[in-house]
């Protein structure tokens, strides 16, 4: 999977969302926690794009963005 995403979850003030107490919550904190867990488990790569990467697009934005790449784990056939 390759996707472009808002980089907001990388900001230092989001560090608290890596706290396990959020794991079972049905909240933004829980969503961030599970997302961070998935990123680690899938060994996804997160590449921060340069500021203004989409400033010249048809639908411009100045939002900080990242590219996330993750692969489906290979399982052994039984």
CNS distance restraints for C-alpha pairs under 8 A (distance, minus, plus):
assign (resid   1 and name CA) (resid  68 and name CA) 7.81 0.50 0.50
assign (resid   1 and name CA) (resid  69 and name CA) 5.60 0.50 0.50
assign (resid   1 and name CA) (resid  70 and name CA) 5.17 0.50 0.50
assign (resid   1 and name CA) (resid  71 and name CA) 6.04 0.50 0.50
assign (resid   1 and name CA) (resid  72 and name CA) 7.96 0.50 0.50
assign (resid   2 and name CA) (resid  67 and name CA) 6.98 0.50 0.50
assign (resid   2 and name CA) (resid  68 and name CA) 5.66 0.50 0.50
assign (resid   2 and name CA) (resid  69 and name CA) 4.47 0.50 0.50
assign (resid   2 and name CA) (resid  70 and name CA) 6.57 0.50 0.50
assign (resid   3 and name CA) (resid  67 and name CA) 5.68 0.50 0.50
assign (resid   3 and name CA) (resid  68 and name CA) 5.35 0.50 0.50
assign (resid   3 and name CA) (resid  69 and name CA) 6.65 0.50 0.50
assign (resid   4 and name CA) (resid  65 and name CA) 6.71 0.50 0.50
assign (resid   4 and name CA) (resid  66 and name CA) 5.65 0.50 0.50
assign (resid   4 and name CA) (resid  67 and name CA) 4.54 0.50 0.50
assign (resid   4 and name CA) (resid  68 and name CA) 6.29 0.50 0.50
assign (resid   5 and name CA) (resid  65 and name CA) 5.56 0.50 0.50
assign (resid   5 and name CA) (resid  66 and name CA) 5.40 0.50 0.50
assign (resid   5 and name CA) (resid  67 and name CA) 6.38 0.50 0.50
assign (resid   5 and name CA) (resid  68 and name CA) 7.32 0.50 0.50
assign (resid   6 and name CA) (resid  63 and name CA) 6.73 0.50 0.50
assign (resid   6 and name CA) (resid  64 and name CA) 6.06 0.50 0.50
assign (resid   6 and name CA) (resid  65 and name CA) 4.59 0.50 0.50
assign (resid   6 and name CA) (resid  66 and name CA) 6.33 0.50 0.50
assign (resid   7 and name CA) (resid  11 and name CA) 7.36 0.50 0.50
assign (resid   7 and name CA) (resid  48 and name CA) 7.41 0.50 0.50
assign (resid   7 and name CA) (resid  63 and name CA) 7.81 0.50 0.50
assign (resid   7 and name CA) (resid  64 and name CA) 5.38 0.50 0.50
assign (resid   7 and name CA) (resid  65 and name CA) 4.69 0.50 0.50
assign (resid   7 and name CA) (resid  66 and name CA) 5.54 0.50 0.50
assign (resid   8 and name CA) (resid  14 and name CA) 7.98 0.50 0.50
assign (resid   8 and name CA) (resid  64 and name CA) 7.32 0.50 0.50
assign (resid   9 and name CA) (resid  14 and name CA) 5.97 0.50 0.50
assign (resid   9 and name CA) (resid  32 and name CA) 7.40 0.50 0.50
assign (resid  10 and name CA) (resid  14 and name CA) 6.69 0.50 0.50
assign (resid  10 and name CA) (resid  15 and name CA) 7.84 0.50 0.50
assign (resid  11 and name CA) (resid  15 and name CA) 7.37 0.50 0.50
assign (resid  14 and name CA) (resid  18 and name CA) 7.78 0.50 0.50
assign (resid  15 and name CA) (resid  19 and name CA) 7.82 0.50 0.50
assign (resid  17 and name CA) (resid  22 and name CA) 6.84 0.50 0.50
assign (resid  17 and name CA) (resid  29 and name CA) 5.25 0.50 0.50
assign (resid  17 and name CA) (resid  30 and name CA) 7.34 0.50 0.50
assign (resid  17 and name CA) (resid  32 and name CA) 5.78 0.50 0.50
assign (resid  17 and name CA) (resid  33 and name CA) 5.33 0.50 0.50
assign (resid  18 and name CA) (resid  22 and name CA) 7.82 0.50 0.50
assign (resid  18 and name CA) (resid  32 and name CA) 7.28 0.50 0.50
assign (resid  18 and name CA) (resid  33 and name CA) 5.14 0.50 0.50
assign (resid  18 and name CA) (resid  36 and name CA) 6.76 0.50 0.50
assign (resid  19 and name CA) (resid  23 and name CA) 7.76 0.50 0.50
assign (resid  19 and name CA) (resid  33 and name CA) 6.93 0.50 0.50
assign (resid  20 and name CA) (resid  33 and name CA) 7.11 0.50 0.50
assign (resid  22 and name CA) (resid  29 and name CA) 5.60 0.50 0.50
assign (resid  22 and name CA) (resid  30 and name CA) 4.63 0.50 0.50
assign (resid  22 and name CA) (resid  33 and name CA) 6.26 0.50 0.50
assign (resid  23 and name CA) (resid  29 and name CA) 7.92 0.50 0.50
assign (resid  23 and name CA) (resid  30 and name CA) 5.08 0.50 0.50
assign (resid  23 and name CA) (resid  31 and name CA) 7.93 0.50 0.50
assign (resid  23 and name CA) (resid  33 and name CA) 5.87 0.50 0.50
assign (resid  23 and name CA) (resid  34 and name CA) 6.42 0.50 0.50
assign (resid  24 and name CA) (resid  30 and name CA) 6.17 0.50 0.50
assign (resid  25 and name CA) (resid  29 and name CA) 7.09 0.50 0.50
assign (resid  25 and name CA) (resid  30 and name CA) 4.75 0.50 0.50
assign (resid  25 and name CA) (resid  31 and name CA) 7.89 0.50 0.50
assign (resid  26 and name CA) (resid  30 and name CA) 5.78 0.50 0.50
assign (resid  26 and name CA) (resid  31 and name CA) 7.22 0.50 0.50
assign (resid  27 and name CA) (resid  31 and name CA) 6.25 0.50 0.50
assign (resid  28 and name CA) (resid  32 and name CA) 6.10 0.50 0.50
assign (resid  29 and name CA) (resid  33 and name CA) 6.09 0.50 0.50
assign (resid  30 and name CA) (resid  34 and name CA) 6.16 0.50 0.50
assign (resid  31 and name CA) (resid  35 and name CA) 6.05 0.50 0.50
assign (resid  32 and name CA) (resid  36 and name CA) 6.10 0.50 0.50
assign (resid  33 and name CA) (resid  37 and name CA) 6.26 0.50 0.50
assign (resid  34 and name CA) (resid  38 and name CA) 6.11 0.50 0.50
assign (resid  35 and name CA) (resid  39 and name CA) 6.17 0.50 0.50
assign (resid  36 and name CA) (resid  40 and name CA) 6.32 0.50 0.50
assign (resid  37 and name CA) (resid  41 and name CA) 6.07 0.50 0.50
assign (resid  38 and name CA) (resid  42 and name CA) 5.87 0.50 0.50
assign (resid  39 and name CA) (resid  43 and name CA) 5.92 0.50 0.50
assign (resid  39 and name CA) (resid  44 and name CA) 5.13 0.50 0.50
assign (resid  39 and name CA) (resid  45 and name CA) 7.85 0.50 0.50
assign (resid  39 and name CA) (resid  70 and name CA) 7.84 0.50 0.50
assign (resid  40 and name CA) (resid  44 and name CA) 6.54 0.50 0.50
assign (resid  42 and name CA) (resid  70 and name CA) 6.22 0.50 0.50
assign (resid  42 and name CA) (resid  71 and name CA) 6.79 0.50 0.50
assign (resid  42 and name CA) (resid  72 and name CA) 7.30 0.50 0.50
assign (resid  42 and name CA) (resid  73 and name CA) 7.19 0.50 0.50
assign (resid  43 and name CA) (resid  70 and name CA) 6.75 0.50 0.50
assign (resid  44 and name CA) (resid  68 and name CA) 6.59 0.50 0.50
assign (resid  44 and name CA) (resid  69 and name CA) 5.46 0.50 0.50
assign (resid  44 and name CA) (resid  70 and name CA) 4.35 0.50 0.50
assign (resid  44 and name CA) (resid  71 and name CA) 7.23 0.50 0.50
assign (resid  45 and name CA) (resid  67 and name CA) 7.91 0.50 0.50
assign (resid  45 and name CA) (resid  68 and name CA) 5.62 0.50 0.50
assign (resid  45 and name CA) (resid  69 and name CA) 5.24 0.50 0.50
assign (resid  45 and name CA) (resid  70 and name CA) 6.54 0.50 0.50
assign (resid  46 and name CA) (resid  66 and name CA) 6.38 0.50 0.50
assign (resid  46 and name CA) (resid  67 and name CA) 5.75 0.50 0.50
assign (resid  46 and name CA) (resid  68 and name CA) 4.62 0.50 0.50
assign (resid  46 and name CA) (resid  69 and name CA) 6.69 0.50 0.50
assign (resid  47 and name CA) (resid  66 and name CA) 5.32 0.50 0.50
assign (resid  47 and name CA) (resid  67 and name CA) 5.13 0.50 0.50
assign (resid  47 and name CA) (resid  68 and name CA) 6.47 0.50 0.50
assign (resid  48 and name CA) (resid  64 and name CA) 7.99 0.50 0.50
assign (resid  48 and name CA) (resid  65 and name CA) 6.26 0.50 0.50
assign (resid  48 and name CA) (resid  66 and name CA) 4.30 0.50 0.50
assign (resid  48 and name CA) (resid  67 and name CA) 6.50 0.50 0.50
assign (resid  49 and name CA) (resid  53 and name CA) 6.60 0.50 0.50
assign (resid  49 and name CA) (resid  64 and name CA) 7.26 0.50 0.50
assign (resid  49 and name CA) (resid  65 and name CA) 5.62 0.50 0.50
assign (resid  49 and name CA) (resid  66 and name CA) 5.22 0.50 0.50
assign (resid  49 and name CA) (resid  67 and name CA) 7.03 0.50 0.50
assign (resid  50 and name CA) (resid  64 and name CA) 7.67 0.50 0.50
assign (resid  50 and name CA) (resid  65 and name CA) 7.81 0.50 0.50
assign (resid  51 and name CA) (resid  62 and name CA) 7.11 0.50 0.50
assign (resid  51 and name CA) (resid  63 and name CA) 7.69 0.50 0.50
assign (resid  51 and name CA) (resid  64 and name CA) 5.82 0.50 0.50
assign (resid  51 and name CA) (resid  65 and name CA) 7.66 0.50 0.50
assign (resid  52 and name CA) (resid  61 and name CA) 7.34 0.50 0.50
assign (resid  52 and name CA) (resid  62 and name CA) 5.15 0.50 0.50
assign (resid  52 and name CA) (resid  63 and name CA) 7.29 0.50 0.50
assign (resid  52 and name CA) (resid  64 and name CA) 7.23 0.50 0.50
assign (resid  53 and name CA) (resid  62 and name CA) 7.56 0.50 0.50
assign (resid  53 and name CA) (resid  65 and name CA) 7.79 0.50 0.50
assign (resid  54 and name CA) (resid  60 and name CA) 5.66 0.50 0.50
assign (resid  54 and name CA) (resid  61 and name CA) 5.60 0.50 0.50
assign (resid  54 and name CA) (resid  62 and name CA) 6.59 0.50 0.50
assign (resid  55 and name CA) (resid  60 and name CA) 4.88 0.50 0.50
assign (resid  55 and name CA) (resid  61 and name CA) 5.43 0.50 0.50
assign (resid  55 and name CA) (resid  62 and name CA) 5.86 0.50 0.50
assign (resid  56 and name CA) (resid  60 and name CA) 5.93 0.50 0.50
assign (resid  57 and name CA) (resid  61 and name CA) 7.81 0.50 0.50
